[in-house]
Amino acid sequence: MYFTDTGSGPALLLAHGYGCTSRYFKNNIPELSKHFRVIAVDLRGQGHSNKATKGPRVSRLATDIHELLISLNLTNVTYLGWSMGASVGWCYWDLFGSDRLAKFIFVDEPALAAADPDNPTGAMSMDDLIAFQNNMRDHTDQTIETFIRSLLHKTTLNIDDLVTDSQLGNGNFLSQLIFNHHVLDWSDVLPTITLPSLVLSGENSLVNWKSTKHVSDLIPNSQFVRFSDAGHMLFFEYPEKFNQVVTEFTNDF
């Protein structure tokens, strides 16, 4: 499992979204590491952890995070999960509770991604999901590039290096992982979270901001911040604001 370890102080772990890598936080880590020990991971099957091809399930990714924190002997960690990384955090809580954690930051993720009549704001229907799976398996590089570029609202920003990093991912693994991630509903888990939690949303994200607000509403006493004119990659599009919000929340005891 590939990860970077930068800075010193209270531990802040960054978990990226589906098909992405720790490089996506390149505009955040230099500033955040002035205040925290920042651990940024490439989740299993993705980026430089692409040789780990067993366990294409959110539960395995959450267990990887738990094992990493144990191996680094980290406690009182603030867990920041973006997109699927938020789901990994919810699964971590479901499996391990607050073990080694102090706070949660969840960035732009709905409680359920699959779209159906009961969840009309979901990301993809089942038919679209199966088509995406097949394309990810058979045309990995092209599918990843199209997907990654769709995450950006401020399309003038250059993300060529991020696309290239994402294309390191294992297509077969990603094809299986998207289905597992997409159909899991965390609505019953969110109300059980007792750690201080911050939920962030992009106003113009492909994830409807109201569904992210619903996540915040389900988590007792959580804080919610919506970034105006921002997409799914709000931390990349508005790094100064993002870094400030994260720093203030993490340092607030």
N, C-alpha and C positions, 0 to 999 in steps of 0.2 A: 504494500500500500504506500503510495507516494504522498508525501506531505512536506510542507515548508514550515519552519519554526523560526519566527522572527520577533525580536523585541524582548521585553521583560515586563514583569508586573503581573496583575491578575490575568488569568488565561481566558482567551477569546477564541473559540473554534468556529471556523467558517466552512459551511457545507454548501456546495454549489447545486445548481439545478440539473435536470435531466439532460444528458448528452454534453454537458459543459465540463469545466475543469477549474482548478484553483486560480488559474491565470485570469479568470474573469474578474477577480478582485484586485487586479493590478493597480487600480486607481485608489484603492482603499487601504491596502496593507501597509504601505510606507507611512501614512499618517497614523493609522490605528496602532502600529507597532511602537509609536512614540509613547503610548499610554499603557499598552497591554502586551502580553506574550501572545502573539497571534499564530495559531495553528491553522493552516489552510490545507485541506485534503483534496486529492483526486479520488473520488469514490470508485469503488470496485467496478472494473470493466470499462472505465472511462479515463481519458487522458493518459498519464504515465502509469496508471494502475490497470492498464488495459489487458494485462496478462492474467489477471484474476477473473476467470470466465465462469466459475461456478457460482450459483446462488443469485440469479437475477431477480432478486426480491428485495423490497424495502426493508423487510425484517433482517435480512443478511447485512444490508448496508448499515442499519442501526447497530447491529451487533459488532460490526467492524469498528464503528466509532467508539463504542464502549470498550472494546479491547485495546484500542489505541490510547484512550485516556488512562486505562490501567497500566499499559506498558510505559507511558510517560509519567506515571504517578501524579496525575493532575487531579486536583479537586477544586471546588468552587468555580467551575467553568461556566462562562456565559456561552451558550450554544446559539449560533446564528445560522439559520437555514433559509436558503433562497429557493423558491419554487419547490421542486421535489425534495430539496434539502430540508424544507420545513416538514414535509411528510416523514422524512427520516427522523427528524426530531420528535414528532408525535409518536412514532413507533418506538423510539428510544424510551420515551416516558411510559408508554404502555408496557414495555418489557422490563425496564430497569428502574422506573420511578425517578427520583431525584438523585440517584447515586452519582456522585462526582459533579453534579451540576448546581449552579446557583441561580441562573436566569435563562430565559429564552427570548430570542428575537426571531420572529417569523416574517419572511419577506415574500409577499405577493403569491400566495397559494390558497386555493379553495379547499374546503373540507372534503369535497368530492369533485374530481376532475371530469368524470364521464358525463356526457350530456344525455339526458333522457327527458321524457315529459315532466317528471318530478324535479328535474334539475336542468331547466332550460338554459341556464347561463354556463353550463359546463363547456369544456374546451373542445371535445370531439365526441361525435356519436360513435356507436359501436362499429358501424360500417366504415367510418373514416379511420377509426383506430386500427382495424384489421388491415386496411389499405396501407396505412402508415407503417405498420409492422412489416409488411411484405417489402415495401420500398426500403426500409431501414436495413433489412437483411440482404436484399438483392442489389441495391444501389446506395450503399452506405454513404459515401462521400457527398454525393449530390443531395441526398435526403437531409443529411446533417447540415449542409450549408444553407439550404432553403429554410430549414427549421430555425437555425440560429439567427439568420437575418430577419426572420419574422418577429423576433423577440424585441427588436429595437424600435423605439418610437422616433428618436432623433436620428434619422437615417443618414445624415451627413457625417456621423462619426465613423471612423475607420475601425472595423473589427476583423480585418483579414487575419490577424494573428490569432484571434480567438477561434475563428472558424478552423484554421489549420490545427490548433490544439485539440479542438473537438473531434477532428477527423482521425485522431489517434485512437479513438474509442473502438471497441469491438462491436461490429455490426450485429452479429448473432446475439450477443449478450443484450445489447440495447433494444433489439427487436422484442425480446422476451420481457425486459424490464419495463418497457412502456406500458404493457398490458397490466402488469401487476400494480404499477404505480397508479394507473388511470382509474382502476375500478375500486380501489380502497376508499371507504368512507370513514372519516375520522370524527364524525359528529358526536359519537358517544364518548370519545376519548378527551376531546377538548375541554368539556366542563369539569374534568377531574384534575386538570393541571392546577397546581397550587404554587408554583414558582412565579415570581414577578415576570410578566411577559409583555413584550412590545410587538405589535403587528404593524407592518409597513405595507403600503399599497401604492401602485402607480395609477394615476387617474386615467391614463390612456393605454393601459396594459391590455394585452389579449386576455388576461384574467380580469373579468369584470370586477371593478373595485368594490362593488356592493357585496360580492361573494367573499372577498377578503375581509371586509368589515364584519360580515357575519361570523367569520372565524374569531375575530376580536370579541364580538358579542357573546360567543359561547365560552370563552376563557374568562373565568372569574377575575375581575379587577384588572384586566389587561388594558394597556394603552394602545391607541390607534393613531397613526399618522399617515395621511394621504399626500403624496407628492404630485403637485399640479404639473401638467404638461409632461408627464413621465410615463414611460412604458414599463414592460416587465423587468428590464435591466435598469431600474431606477438608481441603483448604487453606482452604475457605470455612467449613466447620463448626468447625474447630479452628485458627484462624489463628495464635494465639500459639505453639502447639506447632510448627506447620508452619514458621513464620518462624524459630524457633529452630533447628530441625533443618537447614533450608536454609542459614542463616547459618553455623552451625558447620561444616558440610560444605564450603561454598564457601571459607571462610577457613582451612581445614585444609591447610597446605602442608608 
